[in-house]
Amino acid sequence: MSAESARSRIHYTKPSITDLETRYAADAAAHGWGERCYEYIERFESLFKQHLGVRHAIATSSATGALHMGMAGLGIGPGDEVIVADINWIASVAPITYLGASPVLVDILPDTWCLDPVAVEAAITPRTKAILTVHLYGNLCDMDALQAIADKHGLHLIEDAAEAIGSVWHGKRAGSMGAFGAFSFHGTKTITTGEGGIFVTNDDELYQRVLTLSNHGRARGETRQFWPERIGFKYKMSNVQAAIGCGQMERIDELVAGKRRVFENYRAALAGLPLRMNPEPAGTTNGYWMPTIVVDEGTPFDRDALLSAFKADNIDGRVFFWPLSSLGLFEADSRSVVSNSISWRAINLPSYHDLDDVGIARVSRAIHITMGLDQ
């Protein structure tokens, strides 16, 4: 390994931007005004619908906005409860609180780090309105089991697929299976628009409600200028952002393949260590947005020591999400045994599309050394 390679920074993630994206963005900046002000937005929505296999899409400024509007469109409001996994980034639960509803935090499965269907069913009350599935780090929730629970109890099943571009559940793409799905295009994600998100659904009526909400409450077809029919939102994606997104969608297969290559190389480099990585059960495909290790229970592991080793070698590290119930913002749940155990035994590994074998070897070597298993 050269001294230059050893010194170069390994980012935990970064986007893949080519001349295609910059050319589209420059065109949007120069010409995307007046009658063309929505041109790239509409094109991006069309490309995303085709990729996902859904009927409707509304590009937004964030996945948070997509979740907020989608839940509002479902009528979720004060007094309602939405069941969600305890291990998550707060962006998944914040929109629930915006609407005056309450997130009900339940435990996760030890293999997928996603919602435990048994815990979900045990948490249902007369106030439960929806189940929010979050496909964590690209891992897939058990959509068949959760849909069966939702159908049994008359609940909405919502997909937060912010991290799951490229993940497929038995032939169906993540985000395409629930009442609606939401994706993120933050700069850390597999495809990016800088900041941004999208709302998707196959429900025609829900789409029309959310479309109205997305335009400050002015309904499509309203001929009176500045005449909203209700209080709505403003979470629109810009034309310039959407132009970048069009370039990314034209490269989507390449970008997902890059993520999968990085993960597979990590898995080979870390084989034999007492840890688990993102699963890919039979019949599924994992987009592997964020390669993650979870060290086996009972195995000595000092996460802070690993982060220090990363820092010493100019490597970015990222901690696993904390249990939301541990933040002091929501009611704590002592039943979240797996959630409370897993966070300290886990860490996200650097992952971007062009991370090379030398970089993966540097990261993997730090893990081996920290665990006392030097290569």
PyMOL commands that set and color helices and strands:
alter all, ss='L'
color gray80, all
select helices_A, chain A and resi 3-7+19-31+34-36+39-52+63-73+90-92+94-98+117-123+136-138+143-153+204-214+239-250+252-269+303-312+324-326+337-345+357-370
alter helices_A, ss='H'
color red, helices_A
select strands_A, chain A and resi 56-60+81-85+102-106+128-134+156-160+168-169+172-173+180-184+197-201+275-277+284-285+292-295+318-319+346-348
alter strands_A, ss='S'
color yellow, strands_A
deselect
rebuild
show_as cartoon
